[in-house]
Amino acid sequence: MEDLTGSEDKPVSYSRRDFFKISLVKAEGNIHYADRTVEARGTVLAFTNPMIPFFWERTGAKQTGFVCIFTEAFFNRYGSVRDCPVFRNKDNGVMLLSPAEEFQFKALFEKIYSELTGDYEFKYDLLRSLVMEVIHTAQKKWPLQVNKTDPSKASERIAIKFRDLLEQQFPIELNRRSIRLRSARDFAGALNVQVNHLNKVLKTMTGQTTMQLINDRVIQEAGQLLKGTTWSVSEIARCLGFEEPNHFSAFFKSRSKFTPNQFRQLKKD
């Protein structure tokens, strides 16, 4: 964190990002996380995700520690990091550490930093394991709080359920399988909400519409299938819910600037 901060730094506004973040911070400040504020006077371990807005308000001059930032795609095909309780529920996301706990987590972050700057051929596989060790160590140490009755959390629950339904369709491992939910109407029906309400919730929580989120995930899976399988473009199109291969080709090119076959050849080269 010392590499990122300076005397002229300005506070970051209350916002959402498109990445996951684990912070080990030793400082004085206030963490505004969704609709709660945690006063930090010591070392804090914080888990933030793209669905929940947050803001670190620094009140002291000195701030040290580590920040680990990654996208959901970093764990693609290794399970959904979004399902981890520390990321699913804002009440689990901020933890005040004792000196012994600070020492334990600092050692883990130092290991991550050391491997990140190393030249081990498979370091990113190792880094996934180390990040998951941080997550699971935190989840083992503190009882996980779940609040399912507060009506103010309705939008958050809908957004999480939407993500769950979306991710449950992937990865596609059989070329005879096709995703079941492909449109905003499909997801709204599965969630038992109106399409307009779902769009409003997701736009508020993520800054994107339902179809933008669906299409982003579909294009990500398309790239994986084109790179990692020998399936024909027609087979991939059918698996991803396109009735015609040319519709899939046009969709893929509009977002990647390449046709599916060009993209596949590019990756081979």
C-alpha positions in Angstrom: 0.0 0.0 0.0 2.9 2.3 0.6 3.7 2.2 -3.1 0.2 3.6 -3.9 -0.2 6.4 -1.4 1.4 9.8 -0.9 0.9 13.1 0.8 -1.1 14.5 -2.1 -3.5 11.6 -2.4 -7.2 12.5 -2.3 -9.9 10.2 -0.8 -11.6 7.9 -3.2 -15.3 8.6 -3.6 -18.0 6.2 -2.5 -18.2 3.8 -5.4 -18.4 0.4 -7.0 -15.7 -1.3 -9.0 -15.6 -4.2 -11.4 -13.1 -6.2 -9.3 -12.8 -8.0 -6.0 -10.5 -6.6 -3.4 -8.9 -7.9 -0.2 -7.3 -5.2 1.9 -5.0 -5.6 4.9 -4.8 -2.0 6.2 -3.1 -0.6 9.3 -4.4 2.9 9.7 -6.9 5.2 11.3 -10.1 5.8 9.4 -13.7 4.9 8.7 -14.8 2.2 6.3 -18.1 3.1 4.7 -19.3 -0.3 3.4 -22.8 -0.4 1.8 -25.1 1.1 4.5 -22.7 0.6 7.5 -19.6 2.3 8.8 -16.8 0.6 10.7 -14.3 2.7 12.7 -10.8 1.4 12.1 -8.2 2.1 14.8 -5.6 -0.5 14.1 -5.4 -3.3 11.5 -8.4 -4.2 9.4 -9.0 -7.0 6.9 -11.7 -6.0 4.4 -13.3 -7.9 1.6 -15.1 -5.8 -1.1 -16.9 -6.9 -4.2 -18.4 -5.3 -7.4 -21.9 -5.5 -6.0 -21.4 -3.4 -2.9 -20.2 0.2 -2.9 -17.5 1.2 -0.4 -15.4 4.1 0.6 -12.3 4.3 2.8 -12.2 7.6 4.8 -8.7 8.1 6.1 -8.4 10.1 9.3 -4.8 9.5 10.2 -1.6 10.4 8.3 0.0 7.0 8.2 -1.4 4.1 6.3 0.4 0.8 5.6 -0.6 -2.7 4.5 -1.4 -4.7 1.4 -4.2 -4.6 -1.3 -5.0 -7.7 -3.4 -7.1 -7.0 -6.4 -8.5 -9.5 -8.9 -11.4 -10.1 -11.3 -13.9 -12.9 -11.1 -12.4 -14.3 -14.3 -9.1 -14.9 -12.4 -10.9 -17.8 -10.7 -12.8 -18.9 -13.9 -13.2 -22.8 -13.9 -12.0 -22.9 -10.3 -15.4 -22.2 -8.7 -17.1 -18.9 -8.1 -15.2 -16.7 -5.6 -18.5 -14.7 -5.4 -20.0 -17.6 -3.4 -17.5 -17.1 -0.5 -19.4 -15.7 2.5 -17.0 -12.9 3.0 -18.0 -11.6 -0.4 -21.7 -12.6 -0.4 -22.7 -10.6 2.7 -21.6 -7.2 3.7 -21.8 -8.0 7.4 -19.0 -10.5 6.9 -16.7 -8.2 4.9 -14.8 -6.1 7.5 -12.8 -7.6 10.3 -10.8 -5.9 13.0 -7.6 -7.9 13.8 -5.7 -8.6 17.0 -1.9 -8.3 16.8 -1.6 -12.1 16.5 -4.2 -12.1 13.6 -2.4 -9.2 12.0 0.9 -11.2 12.1 -0.8 -14.2 10.5 -2.5 -12.4 7.6 0.6 -10.2 7.0 2.6 -13.4 6.4 0.0 -14.6 3.9 0.0 -11.3 2.0 3.8 -11.2 2.0 3.8 -14.7 0.5 1.4 -13.5 -2.2 3.6 -10.5 -3.0 6.7 -12.6 -3.1 5.2 -15.1 -5.6 3.6 -12.3 -7.7 7.0 -10.8 -8.3 8.7 -14.2 -8.8 9.3 -16.1 -12.1 7.8 -19.5 -11.2 6.1 -20.8 -14.4 2.9 -21.7 -12.6 2.8 -18.8 -10.2 -0.8 -17.8 -11.0 -2.1 -21.2 -10.1 -0.2 -20.8 -6.8 -1.5 -17.3 -6.4 -5.1 -18.6 -6.7 -4.4 -21.0 -3.9 -2.9 -18.4 -1.7 -5.8 -15.9 -2.2 -8.2 -18.7 -1.3 -6.1 -19.4 1.8 -6.6 -15.8 2.9 -10.4 -16.1 2.3 -10.8 -19.4 4.1 -8.5 -18.4 7.0 -10.8 -15.4 7.5 -14.0 -17.4 7.3 -12.7 -20.0 9.8 -11.8 -17.3 12.4 -15.1 -15.3 12.6 -18.7 -16.5 12.8 -20.5 -15.6 9.6 -23.4 -13.3 10.1 -26.5 -13.7 7.9 -29.4 -11.3 7.8 -32.2 -12.6 5.6 -35.1 -10.7 7.1 -34.2 -7.0 6.6 -36.4 -5.8 3.7 -33.7 -3.1 2.9 -31.5 -6.0 1.6 -34.0 -7.1 -1.0 -32.1 -5.5 -3.9 -28.8 -7.1 -2.8 -30.5 -10.5 -2.5 -31.9 -10.2 -6.0 -28.6 -9.2 -7.4 -26.8 -12.1 -5.7 -29.5 -14.6 -6.8 -29.1 -13.3 -10.4 -25.4 -13.9 -10.3 -25.9 -17.3 -8.8 -28.3 -18.3 -11.6 -26.0 -16.9 -14.2 -22.9 -18.6 -12.9 -24.6 -22.0 -12.4 -24.9 -22.3 -16.2 -21.1 -22.3 -16.6 -18.6 -23.7 -17.4 -20.1 -25.6 -20.3 -18.4 -29.0 -20.4 -20.6 -31.0 -22.9 -21.2 -29.9 -26.4 -24.8 -31.2 -26.3 -25.7 -29.0 -23.4 -27.2 -25.6 -23.9 -27.7 -22.8 -21.3 -31.3 -22.5 -20.2 -31.4 -18.8 -19.2 -30.4 -16.4 -22.0 -32.6 -13.3 -21.8 -33.5 -10.8 -19.2 -37.1 -12.2 -19.3 -35.7 -15.7 -18.6 -33.9 -14.5 -15.5 -36.8 -12.4 -14.3 -39.1 -15.4 -14.5 -36.7 -17.6 -12.6 -36.4 -14.9 -9.9 -40.1 -14.3 -9.9 -39.7 -10.5 -10.5 -40.7 -8.1 -13.2 -38.1 -7.6 -16.0 -38.1 -3.8 -15.4 -37.5 -4.3 -11.7 -34.6 -6.7 -12.3 -33.1 -4.2 -14.7 -33.5 -1.4 -12.1 -31.9 -3.5 -9.3 -28.9 -4.6 -11.4 -28.3 -1.1 -12.8 -28.3 0.3 -9.3 -26.1 -2.5 -7.8 -23.7 -3.0 -10.7 -24.0 -0.1 -13.1 -25.0 -2.5 -15.9 -28.3 -3.8 -17.3 -29.4 -7.4 -17.1 -28.4 -8.1 -20.8 -25.0 -6.4 -20.4 -24.2 -8.7 -17.5 -25.5 -11.8 -19.4 -23.7 -10.9 -22.6 -20.4 -10.2 -20.7 -20.6 -13.7 -19.2 -21.5 -15.3 -22.5 -18.7 -13.7 -24.4 -16.3 -14.8 -21.6 -17.4 -18.4 -22.0 -17.3 -18.2 -25.8 -13.7 -17.2 -25.6 -12.9 -20.2 -23.3 -14.7 -22.6 -25.6 -13.0 -21.3 -28.7 -9.6 -21.5 -27.1 -10.0 -24.7 -25.1 -12.1 -27.0 -27.3 -12.3 -28.4 -30.8 -16.0 -27.9 -31.0 -17.4 -26.3 -34.2 -18.7 -22.7 -34.1 -22.2 -24.1 -34.6 -21.9 -26.3 -31.6 -20.6 -23.5 -29.4 -23.4 -21.2 -30.7 -26.0 -23.8 -29.8 -24.5 -24.3 -26.3 -24.6 -20.5 -25.7 -28.2 -20.2 -26.6 -28.0 -18.9 -30.1 -30.5 -20.3 -32.6 -28.3 -19.6 -35.6 -24.5 -19.7 -35.9 -24.4 -16.5 -37.8 -26.1 -14.7 -34.9 -23.4 -15.9 -32.6 -20.7 -14.9 -35.1 -22.1 -11.4 -35.3 -22.4 -11.2 -31.5 -18.9 -12.4 -31.0 -17.4 -10.0 -33.6 -19.2 -7.0 -32.2 -17.5 -7.5 -28.9 -14.1 -8.9 -29.7 -13.5 -7.4 -33.2 -12.8 -10.9 -34.5 -15.0 -13.6 -35.9 -15.0 -16.8 -33.9 -12.7 -18.6 -36.4 -10.3 -15.6 -36.5 -10.2 -15.5 -32.7 -9.5 -19.3 -32.5 -6.7 -19.0 -35.1 -5.2 -15.9 -33.3 -4.9 -17.9 -30.1 -3.2 -20.8 -31.9 -0.7 -18.4 -33.5 
